[in-house]
Amino acid sequence: MVVDVVLKPEISDPQGQAVLGALGRLGHTRVTGVRQGKHFVLDVEGTPSREELEQIAETLLANPVIEDVELHLPEA
Amino acid sequence: MVVDVVLKPEISDPQGQAVLGALGRLGHTRVTGVRQGKHFVLDVEGTPSREELEQIAETLLANPVIEDVELHLPEA
């Protein structure tokens, strides 16, 4: 399972801002925005319920107050 | 454009190991491996060449000595 965690749009992202600034200084001016998040690759045994995987992602890998979660579940 | 950066398989990943340990203590024993990486979402204006996007990803967002890059380019 792959889980991507990104800061909610209304939360400021200093890491992404720093990357954007560096890209501009290096001449990559076509990049107009950068958001930096976390990427988790989980090896999961057997066939856990979608519910369990969602719970892992939303309560353990991300902080739902400030972060959004994108789940990429393996094909059933 | 979305860029996922993950440590190469032969590089140890203490963050991922810590998450794996926490999941085990919380009873999620079906998860047998966790790798933690970085997830970048870039807003790009116009239609830059695939070459430029690859260069940004591989030389500026990742450290190619220890990290692998996965590019998700927008549809042409």
Backbone of each chain as nested JSON, in Angstrom:
{
  "chains": [
    {"id": "A", "residues": [
      {"number": 1, "name": "MET", "atoms": {"N": [0.855, -1.191, 0.0], "CA": [0.0, 0.0, 0.0], "C": [0.892, 1.242, 0.0]}},
      {"number": 2, "name": "VAL", "atoms": {"N": [0.488, 2.232, -0.744], "CA": [1.213, 3.503, -0.765], "C": [0.316, 4.584, -0.164]}},
      {"number": 3, "name": "VAL", "atoms": {"N": [0.886, 5.382, 0.717], "CA": [0.142, 6.476, 1.346], "C": [0.92, 7.765, 1.147]}},
      {"number": 4, "name": "ASP", "atoms": {"N": [0.269, 8.749, 0.535], "CA": [0.879, 10.068, 0.403], "C": [0.192, 11.021, 1.365]}},
      {"number": 5, "name": "VAL", "atoms": {"N": [1.0, 11.761, 2.099], "CA": [0.47, 12.689, 3.096], "C": [0.937, 14.09, 2.727]}},
      {"number": 6, "name": "VAL", "atoms": {"N": [-0.012, 14.979, 2.517], "CA": [0.347, 16.366, 2.155], "C": [-0.337, 17.336, 3.098]}},
      {"number": 7, "name": "LEU", "atoms": {"N": [0.334, 18.442, 3.353], "CA": [-0.268, 19.475, 4.185], "C": [-1.529, 20.008, 3.517]}},
      {"number": 8, "name": "LYS", "atoms": {"N": [-2.547, 20.313, 4.309], "CA": [-3.764, 20.902, 3.746], "C": [-3.406, 22.224, 3.064]}},
      {"number": 9, "name": "PRO", "atoms": {"N": [-4.182, 22.585, 2.03], "CA": [-3.834, 23.79, 1.251], "C": [-3.712, 25.054, 2.098]}},
      {"number": 10, "name": "GLU", "atoms": {"N": [-4.474, 25.142, 3.188], "CA": [-4.448, 26.374, 3.981], "C": [-3.294, 26.411, 4.993]}},
      {"number": 11, "name": "ILE", "atoms": {"N": [-2.539, 25.314, 5.078], "CA": [-1.415, 25.268, 6.018], "C": [-0.142, 25.681, 5.274]}},
      {"number": 12, "name": "SER", "atoms": {"N": [0.637, 26.579, 5.872], "CA": [1.836, 27.032, 5.166], "C": [2.891, 25.928, 5.16]}},
      {"number": 13, "name": "ASP", "atoms": {"N": [3.692, 25.903, 4.117], "CA": [4.62, 24.798, 3.869], "C": [6.021, 25.372, 3.616]}},
      {"number": 14, "name": "PRO", "atoms": {"N": [6.753, 25.657, 4.687], "CA": [8.07, 26.286, 4.516], "C": [9.049, 25.429, 3.72]}},
      {"number": 15, "name": "GLN", "atoms": {"N": [8.956, 24.103, 3.833], "CA": [9.865, 23.249, 3.055], "C": [9.601, 23.415, 1.563]}},
      {"number": 16, "name": "GLY", "atoms": {"N": [8.308, 23.38, 1.191], "CA": [7.954, 23.559, -0.207], "C": [8.368, 24.937, -0.712]}},
      {"number": 17, "name": "GLN", "atoms": {"N": [8.191, 25.961, 0.143], "CA": [8.587, 27.318, -0.243], "C": [10.09, 27.391, -0.493]}},
      {"number": 18, "name": "ALA", "atoms": {"N": [10.862, 26.699, 0.336], "CA": [12.317, 26.712, 0.175], "C": [12.71, 26.049, -1.146]}},
      {"number": 19, "name": "VAL", "atoms": {"N": [12.058, 24.932, -1.464], "CA": [12.359, 24.253, -2.73], "C": [11.992, 25.164, -3.902]}},
      {"number": 20, "name": "LEU", "atoms": {"N": [10.823, 25.822, -3.799], "CA": [10.393, 26.726, -4.872], "C": [11.407, 27.85, -5.07]}},
      {"number": 21, "name": "GLY", "atoms": {"N": [11.901, 28.411, -3.969], "CA": [12.892, 29.471, -4.07], "C": [14.166, 28.99, -4.745]}},
      {"number": 22, "name": "ALA", "atoms": {"N": [14.609, 27.798, -4.373], "CA": [15.838, 27.252, -4.965], "C": [15.654, 27.003, -6.454]}},
      {"number": 23, "name": "LEU", "atoms": {"N": [14.494, 26.476, -6.846], "CA": [14.232, 26.228, -8.269], "C": [14.274, 27.53, -9.052]}},
      {"number": 24, "name": "GLY", "atoms": {"N": [13.68, 28.597, -8.479], "CA": [13.696, 29.895, -9.154], "C": [15.113, 30.398, -9.351]}},
      {"number": 25, "name": "ARG", "atoms": {"N": [15.926, 30.281, -8.305], "CA": [17.32, 30.753, -8.401], "C": [18.1, 29.964, -9.434]}},
      {"number": 26, "name": "LEU", "atoms": {"N": [17.701, 28.725, -9.678], "CA": [18.408, 27.881, -10.647], "C": [17.821, 28.012, -12.05]}},
      {"number": 27, "name": "GLY", "atoms": {"N": [16.861, 28.931, -12.208], "CA": [16.353, 29.202, -13.541], "C": [15.113, 28.419, -13.935]}},
      {"number": 28, "name": "HIS", "atoms": {"N": [14.599, 27.601, -13.024], "CA": [13.393, 26.826, -13.35], "C": [12.174, 27.659, -12.98]}},
      {"number": 29, "name": "THR", "atoms": {"N": [11.965, 28.738, -13.756], "CA": [10.935, 29.697, -13.38], "C": [9.527, 29.255, -13.787]}},
      {"number": 30, "name": "ARG", "atoms": {"N": [9.434, 28.165, -14.532], "CA": [8.105, 27.662, -14.888], "C": [7.409, 26.965, -13.728]}},
      {"number": 31, "name": "VAL", "atoms": {"N": [8.185, 26.602, -12.726], "CA": [7.571, 25.985, -11.55], "C": [7.042, 27.106, -10.672]}},
      {"number": 32, "name": "THR", "atoms": {"N": [5.716, 27.113, -10.473], "CA": [5.096, 28.232, -9.757], "C": [4.638, 27.861, -8.35]}},
      {"number": 33, "name": "GLY", "atoms": {"N": [4.725, 26.595, -8.015], "CA": [4.329, 26.194, -6.67], "C": [4.9, 24.835, -6.327]}},
      {"number": 34, "name": "VAL", "atoms": {"N": [5.285, 24.669, -5.071], "CA": [5.785, 23.372, -4.61], "C": [5.182, 23.085, -3.238]}},
      {"number": 35, "name": "ARG", "atoms": {"N": [4.645, 21.885, -3.079], "CA": [4.204, 21.426, -1.755], "C": [4.978, 20.153, -1.463]}},
      {"number": 36, "name": "GLN", "atoms": {"N": [5.533, 20.082, -0.26], "CA": [6.288, 18.881, 0.094], "C": [5.53, 18.073, 1.135]}},
      {"number": 37, "name": "GLY", "atoms": {"N": [5.402, 16.784, 0.872], "CA": [4.717, 15.911, 1.813], "C": [5.505, 14.652, 2.071]}},
      {"number": 38, "name": "LYS", "atoms": {"N": [4.824, 13.668, 2.638], "CA": [5.479, 12.4, 2.954], "C": [4.894, 11.284, 2.105]}},
      {"number": 39, "name": "HIS", "atoms": {"N": [5.738, 10.305, 1.836], "CA": [5.369, 9.185, 0.964], "C": [5.72, 7.916, 1.73]}},
      {"number": 40, "name": "PHE", "atoms": {"N": [4.729, 7.073, 1.996], "CA": [4.967, 5.825, 2.718], "C": [4.675, 4.643, 1.802]}},
      {"number": 41, "name": "VAL", "atoms": {"N": [5.579, 3.671, 1.814], "CA": [5.331, 2.41, 1.112], "C": [5.253, 1.322, 2.17]}},
      {"number": 42, "name": "LEU", "atoms": {"N": [4.079, 0.705, 2.302], "CA": [3.877, -0.327, 3.315], "C": [3.749, -1.694, 2.661]}},
      {"number": 43, "name": "ASP", "atoms": {"N": [4.479, -2.662, 3.207], "CA": [4.273, -4.056, 2.807], "C": [3.234, -4.628, 3.749]}},
      {"number": 44, "name": "VAL", "atoms": {"N": [2.142, -5.155, 3.177], "CA": [1.054, -5.67, 4.001], "C": [0.802, -7.121, 3.626]}},
      {"number": 45, "name": "GLU", "atoms": {"N": [0.717, -7.962, 4.655], "CA": [0.501, -9.397, 4.452], "C": [-0.988, -9.693, 4.379]}},
      {"number": 46, "name": "GLY", "atoms": {"N": [-1.361, -10.669, 3.542], "CA": [-2.75, -11.099, 3.492], "C": [-3.647, -10.02, 2.92]}},
      {"number": 47, "name": "THR", "atoms": {"N": [-4.903, -10.041, 3.309], "CA": [-5.869, -9.092, 2.758], "C": [-6.594, -8.348, 3.874]}},
      {"number": 48, "name": "PRO", "atoms": {"N": [-5.939, -7.353, 4.434], "CA": [-6.575, -6.577, 5.488], "C": [-7.751, -5.791, 4.917]}},
      {"number": 49, "name": "SER", "atoms": {"N": [-8.674, -5.424, 5.795], "CA": [-9.833, -4.665, 5.331], "C": [-9.4, -3.262, 4.934]}},
      {"number": 50, "name": "ARG", "atoms": {"N": [-10.144, -2.712, 4.002], "CA": [-9.91, -1.324, 3.591], "C": [-9.998, -0.396, 4.8]}},
      {"number": 51, "name": "GLU", "atoms": {"N": [-10.903, -0.778, 5.714], "CA": [-11.099, 0.014, 6.934], "C": [-9.806, 0.091, 7.763]}},
      {"number": 52, "name": "GLU", "atoms": {"N": [-9.156, -1.078, 7.916], "CA": [-7.936, -1.1, 8.728], "C": [-6.845, -0.245, 8.068]}},
      {"number": 53, "name": "LEU", "atoms": {"N": [-6.736, -0.372, 6.733], "CA": [-5.7, 0.39, 6.033], "C": [-5.964, 1.891, 6.139]}},
      {"number": 54, "name": "GLU", "atoms": {"N": [-7.254, 2.261, 6.027], "CA": [-7.6, 3.678, 6.161], "C": [-7.291, 4.185, 7.561]}},
      {"number": 55, "name": "GLN", "atoms": {"N": [-7.558, 3.334, 8.54], "CA": [-7.299, 3.746, 9.925], "C": [-5.804, 3.965, 10.141]}},
      {"number": 56, "name": "ILE", "atoms": {"N": [-4.985, 3.033, 9.628], "CA": [-3.529, 3.176, 9.74], "C": [-3.091, 4.494, 9.121]}},
      {"number": 57, "name": "ALA", "atoms": {"N": [-3.591, 4.755, 7.906], "CA": [-3.136, 5.945, 7.186], "C": [-3.6, 7.219, 7.873]}},
      {"number": 58, "name": "GLU", "atoms": {"N": [-4.868, 7.241, 8.26], "CA": [-5.445, 8.505, 8.711], "C": [-5.155, 8.816, 10.167]}},
      {"number": 59, "name": "THR", "atoms": {"N": [-4.866, 7.78, 10.965], "CA": [-4.636, 8.094, 12.37], "C": [-3.177, 7.913, 12.766]}},
      {"number": 60, "name": "LEU", "atoms": {"N": [-2.406, 7.126, 12.007], "CA": [-1.038, 6.864, 12.451], "C": [0.021, 7.509, 11.568]}},
      {"number": 61, "name": "LEU", "atoms": {"N": [-0.259, 7.629, 10.284], "CA": [0.773, 8.179, 9.39], "C": [0.61, 9.681, 9.196]}},
      {"number": 62, "name": "ALA", "atoms": {"N": [-0.609, 10.169, 9.373], "CA": [-0.857, 11.59, 9.13], "C": [-1.443, 12.246, 10.374]}},
      {"number": 63, "name": "ASN", "atoms": {"N": [-1.352, 13.548, 10.416], "CA": [-2.021, 14.343, 11.437], "C": [-3.227, 14.99, 10.759]}},
      {"number": 64, "name": "PRO", "atoms": {"N": [-4.423, 14.427, 11.005], "CA": [-5.587, 14.886, 10.235], "C": [-5.973, 16.333, 10.494]}},
      {"number": 65, "name": "VAL", "atoms": {"N": [-5.415, 16.951, 11.516], "CA": [-5.715, 18.359, 11.76], "C": [-5.086, 19.23, 10.672]}},
      {"number": 66, "name": "ILE", "atoms": {"N": [-3.901, 18.854, 10.233], "CA": [-3.2, 19.707, 9.272], "C": [-2.878, 19.014, 7.952]}},
      {"number": 67, "name": "GLU", "atoms": {"N": [-3.125, 17.7, 7.861], "CA": [-2.688, 16.976, 6.672], "C": [-3.827, 16.222, 5.986]}},
      {"number": 68, "name": "ASP", "atoms": {"N": [-3.709, 16.125, 4.679], "CA": [-4.612, 15.304, 3.882], "C": [-3.893, 14.015, 3.505]}},
      {"number": 69, "name": "VAL", "atoms": {"N": [-4.689, 12.952, 3.354], "CA": [-4.127, 11.634, 3.064], "C": [-4.64, 11.14, 1.723]}},
      {"number": 70, "name": "GLU", "atoms": {"N": [-3.742, 10.561, 0.947], "CA": [-4.119, 9.954, -0.327], "C": [-3.69, 8.496, -0.255]}},
      {"number": 71, "name": "LEU", "atoms": {"N": [-4.668, 7.593, -0.346], "CA": [-4.395, 6.156, -0.224], "C": [-4.314, 5.521, -1.598]}},
      {"number": 72, "name": "HIS", "atoms": {"N": [-3.296, 4.706, -1.828], "CA": [-3.219, 3.925, -3.057], "C": [-3.209, 2.466, -2.643]}},
      {"number": 73, "name": "LEU", "atoms": {"N": [-4.389, 1.867, -2.615], "CA": [-4.497, 0.485, -2.144], "C": [-4.114, -0.48, -3.245]}},
      {"number": 74, "name": "PRO", "atoms": {"N": [-3.577, -1.647, -2.85], "CA": [-3.285, -2.662, -3.864], "C": [-4.584, -3.161, -4.474]}},
      {"number": 75, "name": "GLU", "atoms": {"N": [-4.512, -3.629, -5.716], "CA": [-5.696, -4.193, -6.382], "C": [-6.231, -5.362, -5.553]}},
      {"number": 76, "name": "ALA", "atoms": {"N": [-7.528, -5.429, -5.418], "CA": [-8.132, -6.507, -4.61], "C": [-7.993, -7.842, -5.342]}}
    ]},
    {"id": "B", "residues": [
      {"number": 1, "name": "MET", "atoms": {"N": [2.966, 18.326, -11.639], "CA": [3.818, 17.14, -11.646], "C": [3.995, 16.639, -10.219]}},
      {"number": 2, "name": "VAL", "atoms": {"N": [3.961, 15.341, -10.053], "CA": [4.183, 14.745, -8.741], "C": [5.486, 13.945, -8.789]}},
      {"number": 3, "name": "VAL", "atoms": {"N": [6.313, 14.136, -7.769], "CA": [7.58, 13.41, -7.684], "C": [7.639, 12.7, -6.335]}},
      {"number": 4, "name": "ASP", "atoms": {"N": [7.815, 11.385, -6.366], "CA": [8.005, 10.639, -5.131], "C": [9.466, 10.224, -5.042]}},
      {"number": 5, "name": "VAL", "atoms": {"N": [10.052, 10.466, -3.887], "CA": [11.462, 10.159, -3.672], "C": [11.552, 9.144, -2.537]}},
      {"number": 6, "name": "VAL", "atoms": {"N": [12.156, 7.997, -2.814], "CA": [12.29, 6.965, -1.767], "C": [13.748, 6.53, -1.668]}},
      {"number": 7, "name": "LEU", "atoms": {"N": [14.134, 6.183, -0.459], "CA": [15.492, 5.675, -0.264], "C": [15.664, 4.388, -1.055]}},
      {"number": 8, "name": "LYS", "atoms": {"N": [16.856, 4.198, -1.618], "CA": [17.141, 2.961, -2.34], "C": [16.999, 1.776, -1.377]}},
      {"number": 9, "name": "PRO", "atoms": {"N": [16.627, 0.607, -1.904], "CA": [16.356, -0.537, -1.022], "C": [17.535, -0.896, -0.106]}},
      {"number": 10, "name": "GLU", "atoms": {"N": [18.764, -0.647, -0.575], "CA": [19.912, -1.057, 0.241], "C": [20.285, -0.03, 1.31]}},
      {"number": 11, "name": "ILE", "atoms": {"N": [19.585, 1.114, 1.317], "CA": [19.868, 2.155, 2.307], "C": [18.923, 1.965, 3.501]}},
      {"number": 12, "name": "SER", "atoms": {"N": [19.468, 1.997, 4.714], "CA": [18.6, 1.772, 5.866], "C": [17.707, 2.987, 6.093]}},
      {"number": 13, "name": "ASP", "atoms": {"N": [16.529, 2.744, 6.619], "CA": [15.493, 3.772, 6.712], "C": [14.968, 3.807, 8.148]}},
      {"number": 14, "name": "PRO", "atoms": {"N": [15.651, 4.542, 9.025], "CA": [15.247, 4.549, 10.437], "C": [13.843, 5.108, 10.656]}},
      {"number": 15, "name": "GLN", "atoms": {"N": [13.416, 6.07, 9.833], "CA": [12.055, 6.605, 10.004], "C": [11.023, 5.518, 9.721]}},
      {"number": 16, "name": "GLY", "atoms": {"N": [11.236, 4.816, 8.6], "CA": [10.314, 3.731, 8.264], "C": [10.313, 2.643, 9.33]}},
      {"number": 17, "name": "GLN", "atoms": {"N": [11.503, 2.32, 9.855], "CA": [11.592, 1.308, 10.909], "C": [10.828, 1.748, 12.154]}},
      {"number": 18, "name": "ALA", "atoms": {"N": [10.906, 3.028, 12.478], "CA": [10.196, 3.54, 13.648], "C": [8.684, 3.426, 13.454]}},
      {"number": 19, "name": "VAL", "atoms": {"N": [8.216, 3.748, 12.239], "CA": [6.778, 3.635, 11.959], "C": [6.356, 2.166, 12.049]}},
      {"number": 20, "name": "LEU", "atoms": {"N": [7.182, 1.277, 11.494], "CA": [6.868, -0.157, 11.542], "C": [6.77, -0.637, 12.987]}},
      {"number": 21, "name": "GLY", "atoms": {"N": [7.705, -0.196, 13.829], "CA": [7.675, -0.586, 15.239], "C": [6.408, -0.098, 15.926]}},
      {"number": 22, "name": "ALA", "atoms": {"N": [6.022, 1.144, 15.637], "CA": [4.821, 1.71, 16.253], "C": [3.577, 0.956, 15.808]}},
      {"number": 23, "name": "LEU", "atoms": {"N": [3.511, 0.613, 14.509], "CA": [2.347, -0.126, 14.0], "C": [2.251, -1.482, 14.7]}},
      {"number": 24, "name": "GLY", "atoms": {"N": [3.398, -2.146, 14.877], "CA": [3.391, -3.441, 15.565], "C": [2.871, -3.322, 16.989]}},
      {"number": 25, "name": "ARG", "atoms": {"N": [3.334, -2.301, 17.712], "CA": [2.888, -2.115, 19.107], "C": [1.405, -1.822, 19.184]}},
      {"number": 26, "name": "LEU", "atoms": {"N": [0.848, -1.245, 18.101], "CA": [-0.581, -0.909, 18.093], "C": [-1.428, -2.052, 17.536]}},
      {"number": 27, "name": "GLY", "atoms": {"N": [-0.796, -3.189, 17.268], "CA": [-1.571, -4.365, 16.857], "C": [-1.712, -4.553, 15.359]}},
      {"number": 28, "name": "HIS", "atoms": {"N": [-1.1, -3.674, 14.578], "CA": [-1.2, -3.819, 13.12], "C": [-0.057, -4.708, 12.644]}},
      {"number": 29, "name": "THR", "atoms": {"N": [-0.152, -5.983, 13.006], "CA": [0.976, -6.891, 12.759], "C": [1.019, -7.392, 11.319]}},
      {"number": 30, "name": "ARG", "atoms": {"N": [-0.004, -7.069, 10.539], "CA": [0.027, -7.487, 9.133], "C": [0.967, -6.631, 8.297]}},
      {"number": 31, "name": "VAL", "atoms": {"N": [1.308, -5.485, 8.822], "CA": [2.26, -4.626, 8.1], "C": [3.661, -5.152, 8.403]}},
      {"number": 32, "name": "THR", "atoms": {"N": [4.366, -5.595, 7.368], "CA": [5.662, -6.241, 7.571], "C": [6.832, -5.355, 7.132]}},
      {"number": 33, "name": "GLY", "atoms": {"N": [6.534, -4.232, 6.508], "CA": [7.628, -3.347, 6.101], "C": [7.111, -1.953, 5.836]}},
      {"number": 34, "name": "VAL", "atoms": {"N": [7.9, -0.952, 6.185], "CA": [7.532, 0.442, 5.904], "C": [8.778, 1.172, 5.401]}},
      {"number": 35, "name": "ARG", "atoms": {"N": [8.629, 1.879, 4.301], "CA": [9.69, 2.777, 3.815], "C": [9.085, 4.168, 3.752]}},
      {"number": 36, "name": "GLN", "atoms": {"N": [9.797, 5.139, 4.309], "CA": [9.274, 6.507, 4.276], "C": [10.085, 7.347, 3.309]}},
      {"number": 37, "name": "GLY", "atoms": {"N": [9.391, 8.054, 2.437], "CA": [10.071, 8.925, 1.49], "C": [9.425, 10.291, 1.444]}},
      {"number": 38, "name": "LYS", "atoms": {"N": [9.739, 11.029, 0.39], "CA": [9.207, 12.383, 0.226], "C": [8.283, 12.435, -0.98]}},
      {"number": 39, "name": "HIS", "atoms": {"N": [7.309, 13.316, -0.889], "CA": [6.284, 13.452, -1.925], "C": [6.229, 14.934, -2.278]}},
      {"number": 40, "name": "PHE", "atoms": {"N": [6.505, 15.263, -3.539], "CA": [6.47, 16.658, -3.967], "C": [5.35, 16.853, -4.98]}},
      {"number": 41, "name": "VAL", "atoms": {"N": [4.592, 17.92, -4.803], "CA": [3.586, 18.308, -5.798], "C": [4.027, 19.652, -6.366]}},
      {"number": 42, "name": "LEU", "atoms": {"N": [4.351, 19.669, -7.672], "CA": [4.834, 20.897, -8.307], "C": [3.776, 21.443, -9.261]}},
      {"number": 43, "name": "ASP", "atoms": {"N": [3.522, 22.738, -9.157], "CA": [2.697, 23.409, -10.16], "C": [3.639, 23.91, -11.238]}},
      {"number": 44, "name": "VAL", "atoms": {"N": [3.388, 23.504, -12.48], "CA": [4.28, 23.886, -13.579], "C": [3.465, 24.587, -14.649]}},
      {"number": 45, "name": "GLU", "atoms": {"N": [3.979, 25.729, -15.083], "CA": [3.291, 26.53, -16.106], "C": [3.711, 26.086, -17.502]}},
      {"number": 46, "name": "GLY", "atoms": {"N": [2.798, 26.155, -18.438], "CA": [3.149, 25.842, -19.826], "C": [3.474, 24.37, -19.994]}},
      {"number": 47, "name": "THR", "atoms": {"N": [4.292, 24.072, -20.989], "CA": [4.614, 22.673, -21.279], "C": [6.126, 22.483, -21.331]}},
      {"number": 48, "name": "PRO", "atoms": {"N": [6.737, 22.391, -20.157], "CA": [8.185, 22.181, -20.117], "C": [8.518, 20.805, -20.69]}},
      {"number": 49, "name": "SER", "atoms": {"N": [9.747, 20.671, -21.146], "CA": [10.162, 19.385, -21.707], "C": [10.25, 18.346, -20.599]}},
      {"number": 50, "name": "ARG", "atoms": {"N": [10.041, 17.101, -21.001], "CA": [10.174, 15.996, -20.062], "C": [11.588, 15.981, -19.474]}},
      {"number": 51, "name": "GLU", "atoms": {"N": [12.544, 16.398, -20.311], "CA": [13.944, 16.454, -19.885], "C": [14.126, 17.421, -18.702]}},
      {"number": 52, "name": "GLU", "atoms": {"N": [13.502, 18.613, -18.819], "CA": [13.659, 19.595, -17.744], "C": [13.029, 19.068, -16.455]}},
      {"number": 53, "name": "LEU", "atoms": {"N": [11.863, 18.452, -16.582], "CA": [11.189, 17.936, -15.383], "C": [12.013, 16.822, -14.739]}},
      {"number": 54, "name": "GLU", "atoms": {"N": [12.602, 15.963, -15.589], "CA": [13.437, 14.892, -15.043], "C": [14.662, 15.458, -14.344]}},
      {"number": 55, "name": "GLN", "atoms": {"N": [15.226, 16.525, -14.95], "CA": [16.412, 17.123, -14.341], "C": [16.068, 17.72, -12.979]}},
      {"number": 56, "name": "ILE", "atoms": {"N": [14.93, 18.418, -12.906], "CA": [14.501, 18.983, -11.622], "C": [14.369, 17.88, -10.581]}},
      {"number": 57, "name": "ALA", "atoms": {"N": [13.697, 16.805, -10.977], "CA": [13.421, 15.735, -10.011], "C": [14.698, 15.042, -9.584]}},
      {"number": 58, "name": "GLU", "atoms": {"N": [15.526, 14.715, -10.562], "CA": [16.652, 13.836, -10.252], "C": [17.849, 14.566, -9.682]}},
      {"number": 59, "name": "THR", "atoms": {"N": [17.967, 15.876, -9.959], "CA": [19.147, 16.55, -9.426], "C": [18.809, 17.514, -8.301]}},
      {"number": 60, "name": "LEU", "atoms": {"N": [17.549, 17.962, -8.202], "CA": [17.26, 18.967, -7.188], "C": [16.373, 18.456, -6.062]}},
      {"number": 61, "name": "LEU", "atoms": {"N": [15.493, 17.519, -6.356], "CA": [14.587, 17.054, -5.307], "C": [15.126, 15.823, -4.604]}},
      {"number": 62, "name": "ALA", "atoms": {"N": [15.966, 15.068, -5.291], "CA": [16.459, 13.813, -4.716], "C": [17.981, 13.82, -4.671]}},
      {"number": 63, "name": "ASN", "atoms": {"N": [18.518, 12.954, -3.845], "CA": [19.953, 12.696, -3.829], "C": [20.158, 11.348, -4.515]}},
      {"number": 64, "name": "PRO", "atoms": {"N": [20.607, 11.374, -5.778], "CA": [20.634, 10.128, -6.556], "C": [21.611, 9.081, -6.013]}},
      {"number": 65, "name": "VAL", "atoms": {"N": [22.469, 9.481, -5.085], "CA": [23.384, 8.495, -4.497], "C": [22.606, 7.515, -3.606]}},
      {"number": 66, "name": "ILE", "atoms": {"N": [21.62, 8.036, -2.895], "CA": [20.909, 7.171, -1.937], "C": [19.413, 7.057, -2.221]}},
      {"number": 67, "name": "GLU", "atoms": {"N": [18.9, 7.82, -3.196], "CA": [17.441, 7.833, -3.381], "C": [17.028, 7.492, -4.813]}},
      {"number": 68, "name": "ASP", "atoms": {"N": [15.885, 6.867, -4.923], "CA": [15.256, 6.621, -6.216], "C": [14.124, 7.624, -6.409]}},
      {"number": 69, "name": "VAL", "atoms": {"N": [13.871, 7.955, -7.678], "CA": [12.856, 8.959, -8.006], "C": [11.761, 8.316, -8.843]}},
      {"number": 70, "name": "GLU", "atoms": {"N": [10.513, 8.66, -8.533], "CA": [9.377, 8.217, -9.331], "C": [8.648, 9.47, -9.81]}},
      {"number": 71, "name": "LEU", "atoms": {"N": [8.611, 9.638, -11.13], "CA": [7.999, 10.826, -11.728], "C": [6.564, 10.519, -12.16]}},
      {"number": 72, "name": "HIS", "atoms": {"N": [5.644, 11.397, -11.833], "CA": [4.269, 11.28, -12.34], "C": [3.995, 12.547, -13.12]}},
      {"number": 73, "name": "LEU", "atoms": {"N": [4.256, 12.494, -14.428], "CA": [4.102, 13.691, -15.261], "C": [2.646, 13.907, -15.617]}},
      {"number": 74, "name": "PRO", "atoms": {"N": [2.254, 15.174, -15.79], "CA": [0.887, 15.432, -16.258], "C": [0.719, 14.88, -17.667]}},
      {"number": 75, "name": "GLU", "atoms": {"N": [-0.518, 14.545, -18.017], "CA": [-0.814, 14.067, -19.383], "C": [-0.402, 15.127, -20.394]}},
      {"number": 76, "name": "ALA", "atoms": {"N": [0.193, 14.699, -21.48], "CA": [0.652, 15.661, -22.504], "C": [-0.541, 16.302, -23.207]}}
    ]}
  ]
}
